[in-house]
Every structure is written in structure tokens, then in C-alpha cells.
Amino acid sequence: MTGTAETEAKEFWDIYKLDVIVTPTNKPIIRNDHNDRVYKTRREKYNAVIDQVKELVKEGRPVLVGTTSVEISELLSRMLTREKITHNVLNAKLHQREADIVAEAGKPGTVTIATNMAGRGTDIKLTTEVKDAGGLAIIGTERHDSRRVDRQLRGRAGRQGDPGTSDFYVSLEDDLMRMFGSDRIAKIMDKLGLEEGEVIEHNMISKSIERAQKKVEENNFGIRKRLLEYDDVMNSQREVVYTKRKHALFGERIAVDFANMMYDTCVSIVENAHGIIDYEDFTIELLRILSLECPVSEEEYLRLSANDMVETIYNHLLTIYDRRTKTIAEQAFPVIKNVFDKQSATYKNIVVPISDGKRVFSVVTNLEKAAKTEGKELVRSFLKSIILASIDEAWKEHLRELDDLKQSVQNASYEQKDPLLIYKFESFDLFQNMLEEVNKEVVSSVLKAHIPLQAEATEARENRKTSRMEARKEEYSHSDPRQHDTREQQKTNPIRVGPKIGRNDDCPCGSGKKYKNCHGKANAE
């Protein structure tokens, strides 16, 4: 509900398909809205405003002076101070005092200067003495671009059947008047031979100003509607992305979504490779994206159709996916069961690290469900985590790309092309590419997923430590060339390629002897 939506009824319907219904006031409005008073210059206008304020104060009426900016409110404040007229200024700088100042604005002889945004939402209550004197006087120092804002100012007086008046003071130097009609009105004032300080006050001029405001409103509406059309493109993509996030978040159909991702990834790879690159490059592409050995021979690659290739690769991926998820569940289940049996009363969830070779995801899963499903719930939680993380990162980057695209397509107008149409085509291509990249990243991460062992984690830490040491040595050697001659050559540590053999274990050579009495004895010597 609002008191000033009638002027924007067309916009409400065109954009939101909402009707604007005017509800009759509780009591008849008896406020007297005068015609606009037009002056040649701003100086004449402001002097007339000060004179009018002085007259109204003498009559014992409260005055609310509306301004369009803080600068004008401060200018009028200085002019009133020179005239020794006590007043209050509301310019959205004194938030705590605004309500108190507005509450006092209805007392006899009170002058309040307010910007458009100051003091709104607080009624100005009038005393009986003020009502008898004519009520609250509204003085607008300039017509706003929007009729709605002017109506808000007028509506501060005449509430609930109270008396009041409203006057707008306009000069030919105002921004709105310069854009529309000031030359024509200036000619009329010259023909009438008006001297400095004289005013034109006629219904025709007020209507002319309102027509100018309507043109500005239509232009602003066109700008907002154009921006909305751009946002509609983004919003349609946003609905698709948020639907995918919702499915992953609640996990109701996460297995189906991942199966679709695998199939779409296979389609994308085959479409970009089959019949375009040779068999060797195709096998490298499968290894790069999916860490998958090509399931078809070179002869089949040349003979099979694209659809058959997709089906073959997809079925092979399903087999690998089932094997990978089964391995993860079997590895994690003993630990999950042990925690559940001993500490289920203490912990509701359990965190399991799962790596794709590049990143380690701390997967949070429900302890009870994971124990009862023998680790399958952990795989489901991992799918949820990787899908959400991939979608969120890709969507943020996509939004940045759309902002850049929106700016760049504006140059198409110079080529007599519609920027919005080009934006729709280009944004669709970007969105398709984003979905393909998300599918590839999710599928690739899941097919490479494994629970990192302690040895692997230790080795990773050691590698990072060695890299830092090498970087420091390199930096030190570059800083002092003499160190090249005295630096000791780094020793090469042995690399273990298999599990460590205990002294009392059977020798792996197959002799049947214990390791310490066979090859272990030779190594010891």
C-alpha cells in the first residue's frame, strides 16, 4: 500500500502485472493545492520562498519547506538565519532527532526545511490553533523529475481532513524546466514584460510542467524496463542453477543428477572430438578429463557413430563409478562403524577427508546413516559437496562474465544491431559452456576420488616442505653467487615403491626363508 502509486500504474502492470487500485480517503481532502509559481531565475525564486515563509509565520501557521538536495536545504537555512527566522533542518543527517523534529513541525509558527527522504513515515499533528489559522503550509522549492515525489510532499498536509495548502516555486533555471519548455515560457514572460521578481501563476503552466515530468518518468521507465529485460536473461539462468543446487542440497535425486552429468560429459567430449581429431588425441582427451583409458579400439573409433561412442564410454564410466564408490565406502566403513558403536551418543555427524588428487574435501555425513548404509551415505554426501562447490564457483565467475558482456554489447548499437538480442545469444553460449565445465569438473573429481592414507598425507607435507627449502636455497644462491662453489650437492633420498618388509616376514623372492636370513641379510651386510 502506498499513497503515490497511481502515477506509476502503467509500470506496475507492464512489469509486475499488478493493478493499482485507488482507495478513497478516510475523510475528504480539503487541502488547497495552488498553481505553480514560475520565476525567471533561482535567486528570484528563493527570495520569494523566504518572503512567503515570513508571511506564513506571521499568520501563525507551521511551514514545511521541501527541497530536492541537501545543498538547497542548507542554502535556505542560511537565508532564513539572516532573516532571523527560527527553523529546523531535516536532511537525513540527524537520524535520531528526525522523528522529534517532525513531531514538533505542526506547532504555530514552526518552520521545517526537509529533503525528500527526511522525516518520512511520521505524521505531522496539528493543534487546534493551527487548524483555525489554515493548517500546515507546504512549500516546494523545485519540481522533481517524478510526480510521485511531488505528491509525497503535498501529502504531508491535509491528512485525515486537516486543512492546509501547497505551493511549488519554479524557476526557468531549474533542471526540469531547462529540459522541457523553459524557452517557450521565457518568451511568454518577455512578451508580458515582466520585471525582476514578478511571477507567472497559471493552470496552463502547471499542466505543462506535469507533462514534462511525465516525459521524464516515461524515459526512466524505459531505462528500468530495459535493465529488467537484461536481468530476465540472467534470472532464467539463475533458476536453472538454483534448481541444480536445490537438488544437490536436499539430495533427493542426486544419483540421477550425477548420472545425467556423466552422460552430458560423454556427449560433450565426443561432439568435440569424434571426426575432428585422431584416435591418439582422443585417448589423451579421455585421460585428461576423466582419467579413463579409451574403451574402444582405433578401428571402432573410426567405425562407430557418435551416439554409439557416447553409449560405450558412458557404460564404461558407470562401471568405474560403481567400483570407485564401493572402494570409498569399504575403506571408510570400519572407521565409521567403530565411531558409531563407541560414540554415537556423543557425535551426530562425522567428517571424512576425500581427495580428488588436487583438493581434499572435508565431507560431513550423518554418522548413523553412514553406519547403517555401510558407508554409502558418505558417497552421497561427497557428491553433494563436490556438486555444490563446483556450481558455486562456476556461477560466481559466470556472473562476472555476464556483467562484462552487458557492457561490451552496448557497442553493437553503432552497427545498427540490438544489444539485447546479442546479449541473449552470447549469454546462452556462456551458460552452456559453464554447465559443461561444471559437469566435467564434478565427474572428473568423483572418478578420481579416494580417501587419502596417512602415508600419502605425510608425503604431501614432505613434498611441500622440500619445495619451500629448495625455494629458499635458490633465493639464497641467487643473492650470493659465491655460494655456487661451496654449496653441497643435495643427496637423493631413496623412493619406496612398495610396503616396507619386516625382518621376520617371508622374503618376497619366494625362497621360503625369512627376510632377515635371505635378501635382508645381504642388504644388512
N, C-alpha and C positions, 0 to 999 in steps of 0.2 A: 504494500500500500504506500502510495506517495501522493503528494498534492500537486506534482508538476509533471506527470507522465503524459498528459493529454497532447502536448506538443510533439512528443516522440512516439505517437501511436503507430505511425507507419513503420518505423524502425522495429518496434516490438513485434509487429505482425510479420514483416518481411524476414526477420532473422530468427525470432523465437516462436512464431506462430501463436502469439498471445494477444488477446483482445484487451483494449483499455476501456474500462467502464467508469464513467464519471458518477460518483455518488453525491447526491445533494448534501449541502452543508447542514449542520445541526440547526443553525439559526441563520436567517437571511443576512447576507453581507451588505453592510451599509457604508463600507469604506468608499471614499471618493477618489477615484484614480484620474488625475489631471492629465492633460495632453503634455507631450514633451516640450521642454523649453530649449530652443536652439539658439546658440550664440556663435559668433564668428571665431573667437579664439578661446583657448583653455583658460587664459588669465581672466577674461570676462566671465567665463562660466564659474570658476572658483570664487570670484568676488561675489557673484550673485548667490552662490550657495551660502557663503558666510552671512550675507545680508539677510537671507531667508531664515537662517538659524537664529539670528539675533531677534527677528520679529516673532518667531515661534516661542522663544524663551520668554519674551515679554508677555505673551499670551498665557504663559503657564503650562504649555504643552511639552511633553517629552519629545525628543528628536532622535531618530536613528539614521545616521548618515552611512550609506553603503558605498564602498569603494571596490575597485577591481584589483588593487595591488597594495602591498604594504607601503610602497613609496608614496602613493597618493594619500593614504591614511595618515602618514607622518607629515606630509605637506600640509594637509588640512588642520592637523593638530597644531602645527606651528602658527598657522594663520589665526586659529581660534585663541591661542595663547596670547598673541599680540592684541587681540580684541578683549582680552581678559574674561573669556568665557570658560567657565569650569566644564570639563568634559572627561570622558574615559575613552581609551583606545583599545579596541579588540582586534588584534592582527595575528592571532594564533601563536603569540609568543608567551602569553601568560596563561597557561592551561589551567592552573589551579584556581585563578581568580575569575575566569570567564563566566562560570555559572553565577557567581555572586554579582558580577557587574551587570549581566543581563537581567538578573532578578530585580536590580535597582533601576533598570532603564525605563520603567513605567511611571516613575515619580515626577511630579511637576517640575518643569524647567531642566530636567536631566538631559544632557547631550552625550550621545554614544556614537563613536566612529567605529565601524566594523567592516572588515573584509568579507568576501563572500563566504568563506569557510569558518569564520569565527562566530562562536556563540550559538551555533545551530543546535536544535534539539531542546532548547529551553524557552518556555513561554514567557512573554513579557506581560506581566499582570498590571492592569491599570487601576488607579484609585478612583473613587467616585468624583473627586475634584477634577481629575484629568479627563474623565469621560464627559463631564459637563463642559469642559473647555474645548472639546473637539477630538479628543483621543490622541493616539500616537501618530506622529508625523514621520513618514518615510521619505528620505531624500536620496535619490540615486545620482551619483556623480558621473555616471557614464553608462551607456547601453552596452550590455555584454554581447558576445557573439551568439549566445544561446538565449532564446526567450525563456527557457526553463529557469535559468539562474535569475533573470529579472523578476519572474513570478515568485521565486522563493523570497526575494527581498520584499516585494509588495505584500506577500502573505504574512510578514511579521506583524502587520497591523490589520485590524478588522477581524480578529479571531473571535469566534463564539458571539457574533453580533455586536462586538465593540465598535465604536466609531473610530475613524481615522482617515488619513489622507496619504496619497503617494504622489511624488513628483520626480521626474527624471530630467536632469540637466545635461544637455548635449552640446558639444562644440564641433565645428566643421573640421577641427584638427584631430578629433578622436579617430582611432584606428578603423572602427566600423564605418564611420562616415566617410573616411577617405577612400575606402574600398567601394562603397556604393552611395552614389547620389550627392556627394558634397558639392560637386561643381554645379549641378542643377540648382540646388538650394542656394548656393552662393550667388548665382545670377538673380534669383528671386529677391534675395536680400539687397543686392545692389540696385535693382530696379525700384524697390520700395524706398531706397535712400535711407536705410537705417544707419544710425550713428553708433559709435562705440558704446557697448553696454546695453543696447536695445535688444530685444528678444523677439523671436518668432514663436508663436504658440498656436498651432492649428492641427486639427484632426488629420488632415491630409499628410502632414509631415510625420506624425506618429505612425500612421499606417505605412508610409514609405520606409521608415526605419524598421518596422516589423517585417516588411518584405525583404529588406536587406538581411536581417537576421535569419529569415527562413532560407535564403540562398546559402548563407554560411553553414547553417545546420545541414542542408542537403549535401553540401560539399563534404562536410565532416562525416556525414553518414556514409557517403560513397567511399571515403577512405577506410572507415571502420569495416564496411562490408567487404571491401577488397582484402583487407587483412584477415577477415574471417574466412574468406574463400581459401586463402593460403593455409590457414590453420585447419580447415576441414580436411585438407590433404594429409596433414600430419596426424590429425585426430583419427582418420581411418586406419592409418598405420599403427597408431598408438593402441587402438582396440585389438588389433591382431597380436601385438606384442604382449599386452596385458592379459589377453586370454591365454597365451602360452605360459606366462608367469603364473597365472592362477592355477592352471593345470599342474604345473610343477610344484607350486606351493602346497596345494592340498593333496597332490599325489594320487588322485582318483584314477587317472588314466595315463600315468607316467610311462608305463611299459609300452602302451600303444603309441604315445608321442615319440618315444625313443626309436621304436621300430620304423615310424614314418621318417624320422631324421636319418636313419641308416639308409633307407630306400632312396630318399631325396639326395643324399650324398652320392650314392652309387649312380643315380641318373646324372647328376652334375658332372661327375668325373668322366663318365662315358660320353656324354654330349660334347665335352671339351676335348676329348682325346680320340674317340673312335673315328677312323677315317681321316684323321688330321695328323696324328703323329705315329711313328712306327712302334713296333711291339716293344722294343727295348726301352724307349722313353715312357711307354705306358706302364711297364712294370716298375720303373723308377717312380712314377707318379703315385702308384698304389702304395709303394713302400714309404714315400714321403708323407702322404696324407694319413694312411690307415695302418702303416707298419704291416702290410699284408703282401705276402707273396702272391703273384698273379695266379689265379686258379685255372686259367685257360692257357693252352699252348699257342705258339705263334700261328700255327695253321688255323686253330679255332678263332683266334683274334681276327684273322683276315676273312674267315668264312661266316662267322656268326653275325646276326643282325644286332643293332644297338639294344633292342629290347631283350634279346636272349642274353647278351653280355650283362645287362643290368641284373637280370634274374639270377644268373650264375654267381656273380660277385655278391649279391645280396644274401643268397642262401649260404654262401661260404662265410660271410660276416656273421650271420646268425649263429652258426656253429662255433665260431671263435668267441662270440659274445657269451654264449651259454657256458663255454669252458672257462672263460675268464672270470665270470661272476661266480661260478661254482668254486673256483680256486680261492677267491677272496673270502667267500662265506666259510669254506672249510678251514682257512687259516685263522680267521677271526673267532670262529665259534668256540673253541676251547677256552679262550680268554674270557669271552662274553659269558659263557656258562659258569665259569669259576666265579666271576664277579657277581653274577646273578644269584648263585647259590649262597654266597657268603655275605653279600652286602646289598641285596635287593631292597631291604628295608631302609637303607641309607640313601642310595642313589636311584634316581628315576631314569636318567639318561647316561650314556657312555660315549666318550669321544674316541674315535679310531682314526689314526692317520692313514690316508690313502694317497699314493703318489702316481702321477702320470709320466714321471721321468723328468719333468721340468718344474712342476709345482707340487706341493704337499697340501692336501685338503684335510682340515680337521673336521671330520664328518661326525655330527652329533646324531645319535639314533636312540630310540627308545629301548631301554635295557630289557624290559620284559618281552616286547615284541621280537627283538633280535634273538633272545634266547629261545622263544617258542618256535620261531621260524628257522632255527638252526643257522642264523647269520644272513638269511635272505633279506631281512628288513634293513640290514646295513647297506646292501647293494642298492636298495630302493632309496635310502637316504643319500647315498653318494650320487645317484642320478639326479636327485632333487638339487643337491648342492652345486653340481657342475653345470646343470642347465640354467639355474638362477644366476650363477656367477657369469656365465658366458653371455646370457641375454642382457644382463645389466650393463656390462662393459661395452658390448656392441651397440646397445641402444643409446648410451651416452655419447659415444663417438658419432653415431648416426645423426643425432640431434644437432651436433656441432656442424656436420656436413650440410644439413638442411638449412641452417642459418646462413652459411656461406653461399649456398646455392640460391637462396632467396635474394641475396644482394647481387649476385652475378647475373641472374636472368633479367634484371631490370634493363640491362643494356640492349636486350632484344627489341625493345620499343623503337630503337633507332633503325632497326631493319624492317620496320612495319610488321612485326610479329607480336603475338600476345604473350607477354612474360608468364602469365599464369598457366597457359597451356604448356609452354616449355617446362615450367616448374613441375607440372604434373607428370610429364613423361620422364624427366630426369630423376625426380624423387622416387618414382616407381622403380627405375633401374637400380638406384642406390639401395632401395629397400630389399629388392630381390637379392642383390649381392650381399647385403647384411645377413639375410636369412641363410644364404648358402654358407657364409663364413661361420655363422653360429652352429649350423648343423655339422660342418666339418670339424670344428673345434671340439664340440661335445662328443662326437663319435670317436675322434682320434684319441681324446683323453680317456674315454671309457675303455677302448680296446687296449690301451697301454697301461691301464690301472693295475696297481699291485700294492700290497701292504709292505712298506719298506722295513727290512730287517735291521736289527741293531748294528750289524756289521756294515751295512750299506750306509746307514746314517753316520757311523763313525768315519767311514771312508770319505763321505762327502765333507765332513768337518775338516778332516786332514787335508783334503784337496784344497779347500778354501784357505786353510792356514798356510799351506805351501805356496799358494798363489800370492798371498799377501807378502810372505817372506821374499819371494822372487821379485815382486814389485819393489819392495824396499831395497833389496840388493841392487837391482837395476838402477833405481833412482840414485843410490849412493855411488855406484860406479860411474854414472854419468856426471855426478857432481865433482868427482875427483878422478881424472883419467889415470893417475898413477896406480890406482887400485887394480887395474887390469893385470899388472905384472905380479902382484903379491896375493891376489885372491886365490884361495884354494879351490880346486875343481870339486864341484858338488858330487858326492857319492850317490850312486844309483841304488836305491833300495830294491830288494827282490820283490817280485809281484807274485802273490799266491793266486793260483787259478783253480784251486780245489780246497776242500776242507782239510784242516790240519790233522795229521795222523798221530795218534798216541803211541808211546813207546811199547805198550803191551798189546796194541791192536795187531791183527793179522797183516802181514806185508802185502801190499796191493799187487806185487809181482806174481802172486799165485803159488809161491813155494810152500805155503802151509806153515812157515815159521813166523814167529813174532817179529814185528818190525825192528825191535832193538837188536835181534840176533841175525837180521838179514841186511837189507839195504840201510836200515838205520844205523847199524854198526859201522858200515862203510862210511856213511856221512859223518859219524862221530869221529872216526879216525882222520 
